[in-house]
Amino acid sequence: MQNSNGIYWIYLQNVLGYGSRKIFKVLDVFGSVKAFYNAPYKEKVSSKLFSKSEINRIEKYDIDFAYKTIEKCEKLGYKIITPENPLYPIRLKHIVNPPAVLYVYGNMPEIDDEVAIAIVGARKASGYSRALTYELSERLTKAGAFIVSGGAVGIDTSAHTGALRAKGNTIAILACGLNYGYLATNDELRMDIASNGALISEFQPDYPVFKSNFMVRNRLISGLCLGTIVVEAGRKSGALITVDHALEQGRDIFVIPGDLSSERYVGSNRLIRDGAKVTTSPLDVLEEYTHIYPHKINIMGCGEMLKGEMNDAPLFFDEDNREDKKKQRITIESKTVKKKDQIESKKNDEIKEFVPDKSVENLSDNAKKLYLAFDKTVMLFDELVEKSGLSVSNALSAATELEIMGIIEAMAGERYKVCL
């Protein structure tokens, strides 16, 4: 830590709990976090700032617990950033409930000078939405944006992976302690994020996951960013909580429109009805900030978002490869129709053996490895990771590429189906 008051900030965090709106009220009354710690118990109670549960925590916690937290972080290589630290984002100081402490694994960027954009949405997202998010994140990153999301599966994973594919940095805000073993399937992705940005949590290192954590966490996702993009939000999506925080914080809301007849997009489409900006291109987002961050944004690196002729994920293309991509899609569509005609009479695709077509071209090396790992028409993602020898993050990126090309299709239960 770059200030000696870290122990007192951790103590204050323990007393108030996570997501409290009282941090600056305490400072106003007591003058500093150190003065608050040193104040007599009766003075703390008589201030009438604290609820009964907070008063109980004043009695429960002492400075030794804070020292143990610091020792734990030093051992694990986590940075502790408090509001007195120059790395603490000014954007977070301006929200109504700034965190008393941020725990960081990786390198905390100077986020206040970044065109930080949050991308949020469903965990059990459709292949359409995941592919779209991946491409959107990649294009935004290439154009100078800094992607922030929650490190979970679904839309979060696609957002982070797209940013990493563009060789950019990204931040994941976790809903548990950095050292807590949650979502093991994303361990490798989180390590990639830490190497190319940061994992950040308000929760102390070993703090477990509770349902309430996500609401607390989501305010930080929106608070760090200039705007939040919503991709595939259902009627009760957690992404809508992030939107509520963003609106309270005065941030911009962008929404990718979805199928009006699908429950998957009820929340998304309602946001559009209520005034969120319809977003069909990364330009729709970046044009809001070019006058503020001209030194960061490169519109030429952004391109357009176009819909392919097939009813699947919209794609982002550069002008110089658009025609090549169209030709690839037409060829794949033709192959797909022929293959579907051949297997139409077959039953139980899930156990049908499959021999990959080794002549498939125009794929990245990782996408080829994943495709060649198929020995049945439908396989679990974990099986494909094992057979291909790819890391989880590389396999997710490869699967997204294969989906975009129309070669495979995502199914329920973390399974993928070959379309060729």
N, C-alpha and C positions, 0 to 999 in steps of 0.2 A: 504493500500500500504506500501511496505517496503522502499520506498524512497520518499523524499519530493518534488521531481521534477515531480510527476505524473500530476499535473495540467498543467505543461508546455508541457508534452508529449501529453496530450489531446488537448491542444491548437494547437500544431503542426499537430496533426491528422486532426483537423478541417480545417486548412489552406491547407494542401496538398490533403486531401481527402483519400479515401480508396484504397489501392493497389499501392500507389505511389512508384516510384523508387528513390525519391529524399531525403529520410530521412537522409542517411549518408552524402550526399552532403551538406545538410544544416549544419550538425554537423561539417563537415570539414571546412566550411567557417566561421561559427559563434562560434565554439568551444564547445557549449553546447546548450541544449534546452532552458535553462533559459536565456542564453545570446542572443539567437535568439529572445525570447519574448521581452526582454528589449531593443533590438536594435531599433533605430529610424526607423520610417516608410521609410524615404528616403534611409536609408542604406539597408533595405530589398529589396526595389525596384531596387536600383542601383547594387545589387549583380547579377542581370540578371539570377537568378536561377528560377524565378517564371513566370508562364504563366499569361495571363490577368485574367483568372477566379481565379487563386490562389491569385493574388494581390487583387482582389475584396474580397476574403474571409479574407485576412489579415485585411482589413478595417471593415469587418462585425463582426468577432468574437473577443471577449475579454476574459479575464481570468474568468469572472463571469460565463460564460457558462460552463467552465471546472469544476468550483466548484459545479455547479448544477448537473453535471454528476456524480461527486464523491458522492454527497449527495444521489442521486438516487441509486447508486450502494450499498452504505452502508445500505440504507433502505431495499433493496431487497436481501441483502446477497451475492452480486456479488464481486468477487475479481478483482482488476485492476492490470494487470501485464505489465510492460514496459520493454524495453531493459536493464534498469539498475537494474531490479529485478532479484535475483538469480534463480527464478523459470522460467524466460523467456528462452525458448528452444534455445540452441546454434544452433540447426539445422535450425531454422528460421533466426537467425542472418546471416547465410551464403547464404541465397537466395538473389536474386537481388532486391527484393521489400519486405523486412520484415515489418510486421505491427508495427506501432508506439505504439499501445496499444492492449492488449488482455483482453477481459472481460470473466471471468470464473465463472461458477456456478458449485460447486462441489469441488473436490480436484485435483489440477493440478499435474499430476505425473511427476517424473523425466524422461521425455520422451527420453532424450538423452541416457539413459542407458537401453532403452527398444527396443525389436525387434518389432518396430511399423510397422504394415502393413496396408495399405489403401485398402479397398474393395469398388469398385464403379461400377455402372451399371444402367440399365434402371429403371425408376419408375414404368412403366407399364410392369413389367417383367413377363415372363411366370412362371407357377408353377414349371416347371423344373428348371429354373434358381434360383428361390427363395429358393426352397428346397436344391439345391446344395450349394448355398451361406450360408445358415443356417448351414449345416453340415461342410462345409469348415471352417467357422468362429469358430465353436465350437471346431473342431479338432486343428486348429491353436492355439487357446487360451489354450487348455489343454497342448499343447506342449511348451507353454511359450511365444507365440506372444501376442502383444497388438494391438487390432483392432481399426482402425480409419475409420470413414465414415461420411456421411453428415446429418444424422438424418431425412432423408426424407422417403417416402414410397418406396415400392419395394425392390430393392437390399439393400439399406441402412438399412431398417428395419430388413431384414433377417440377415445382418452382425452384427448389434448390438445385436439382440436377441440371435443369436448363441453364441456370446461372453458371454452374461449374463447367458445363460443356462449352460455354462461351469464354472460358478462362477468366471469369470474373470472381469477385468475392461475394459472399452471402452470409447472412446472419440467421441463426435459428434461435428463437426464444422458447425455452422449454417450460413445461408445466410441472416440473419436479426438480429436485436437486440434480446438479451436474453429475454426481456420482451414483445416482439411483438407477438401478438396472431396469429401465423401462423401454419397451419397443426394441428388443434385441435385434430384430430383423433390420433395423436402421442404424445399427452400430457403425458399420463401415461408412455409411453416408455421413453420419455425424462427425466422424473423424476427418473425412474429406472437408467438411464445412469448417471445422476447427483449424485445418491447415490452410484454408483459403478464406478466412474471415473469422467468425467467432460463434461459439455456443454461449448463450447468455441465459441466466436464470436469476430471478429474484429470490428463489427458495434456497435455503442453506443446503450444503452438498449432499446430504443423505436424505433429504426430505422426500417422502413418498408421494405418489400420485393420488389425489382426491378429486372428485368431480368438480368441486368448487375452485380448484386450482386454475382450471381453464379460463374461467371468467376473469380471474385475477390476472392471469398471464396475458390475455388478449388485449388488455389496455396498453401493454408495452409494445406489442406488435404494431398497433395503430399509432401509438405515441411517438415511436421512433421515425415514422414515415411521413412523407408529404401527402400521400394518398394511398388508398387501399383498393385493390382490385378483387372483386368477388367472382369466383368461378363455380358454378353449380352449387347453389345453396337451396336446400329444401325448406319446407315450411318452418321447421324448428332447428335449422342448422346453427351450429356454434359460430359459423362465420358471421351470422347476424349480430351476435354479441360484440364481435370486433367492430362491426359497422356502428353499433350504438356508441361504443367508446370513441370511435373516430369522429362521429358527429358532435359528441360532447367536447372533443378536443379541437374542433374546427378544421378537421382534415377533409380532403376530397374523397368522394366515393365513385368508383368506376365499376361497371358491371358488364360481364359478357352475357349477352342475351341467350336464352335457351328455349327449348321446345315448349310452347304454350300448353300442350296437352300432357306434359310430363310432370309428375310430382317432384322430380329431381330439381326442377327449376322454379318452383313456386316462390321461394324466397327471393331468388335473383330477380325474377320478373316483377315482383312487388316493389323491389327497390327502384327499378327503372320507372315504374308507375309513380313512385313517390319523389322522383326528381334526380336519382343517381344518373351519372353520365353513361350513356350507352357506349360500349367500347368494342369495336370490331377491328381495331388496328392498334399497334403500339404507339402510333402517331397520336391517337386520341388521348393517350395518357401524357406523352412527353410534350405535346404542344402547350400544355398548361404551365410548364416550368422552363421553357427555353429562354424566356426573358429574364428569369431569375438566376439561372445556372447555365449561361451560354458557354462557359468554360468547361462544362461537364458533358453536355449533351451533343451528340453527333447524329443528327437526323439521317444523314446519308447511310449510317450503319443500321438503320432501323428497318427499312423496307416496308412492304405492305402485307396485309393479311388477306388471303384470298380463299374462297371455298373451292375445294376440288369438285370434280364432276360427280364423284361418288358421294353417297350420303354418309360420310364419316368426318374425321377431324379436319377443320379448316387448317390450311398450311400457311406458313410465312415463307415467301420466296424473295430472293434477290432478282433484280431485273435480268442479270446475265445468265441465270440458270432456270428461269421460269419455264421456258419452252421444253428444256430437257426434262424437267420434273413432270410436266404434263404428259410427255411421251411415255415416261416410266409408268405413270398411273394408268394410262390407257392400256399399255401392255399387260400390266398386272390385272386390270379389270377383266381383260379378255381371258387370261389364264384362269382367273377365279371362277368366271362363269362356266368355262369348260369343265373345270374340276368339280364344281358343284353339281353339274349335270351328271357326271360320272358316278358320284357317290350318293345321289339323291335317294336311291333305293336301299341304301345301306342303313342298318339300324345300329344304334349304340356307338356313336363316333368316339366315345370316351375310351373304348378298348381297342379300336381299330389301329393296327400297326401303320406306321408312316415312314416313308423313306424320303428324306429331304432332296430337293432338286439342287444339286451342287452347282448348277450352271447359273443360279440366281446372281445377278450382277448389281452394281450400283449400291452396294451396302458397305457400311463401315466394317472393319475387322471384327469388332465386338458383336455387331448385329449378325454377321455370318456365323460366328461361333455359337450364338444363342439359337439361331435357326437350325444349324446342323445338329444341335443337341436333341431336337425332337425325334423320338422314335415311336410316338403315338400321336394321334391327331389332337388330343387334349392332354396337357400335362400341367402339373402343379409348378408354380414359380420356383419353389425350393428345389424341385427335381431338376429344373433347367439350370439353376445356379450350380448345382453339384456336377451335372454332366458337362456343362460348358467350361467350368473352371473359372468363371468370371466372379468378380466381387459383386456384392448385392447392388451397389450403386451403379456399376458398369452394366450389370444385367438389366436393371430398370431402364437405364438409358437406351440399351439395345432393344429392349422390348417396345419402348415408345417409338423408336425408329421403325421397327417392323410393323407396328400398328399403323403408323402414318403411311407406310408404303402399301398397306392393305394385305400384308402377308400373314399376319396373325390377328386374333381378336381377343380382347380381355373378357373373361367370364367371371361369374361369382365364385367365391371360395379361393381367390388367389390362383386361378387357373388361366391358361392361355390355349386357344384353339387355332390350329393351322387353317388358313383359308385357301391356300393354293392347292 
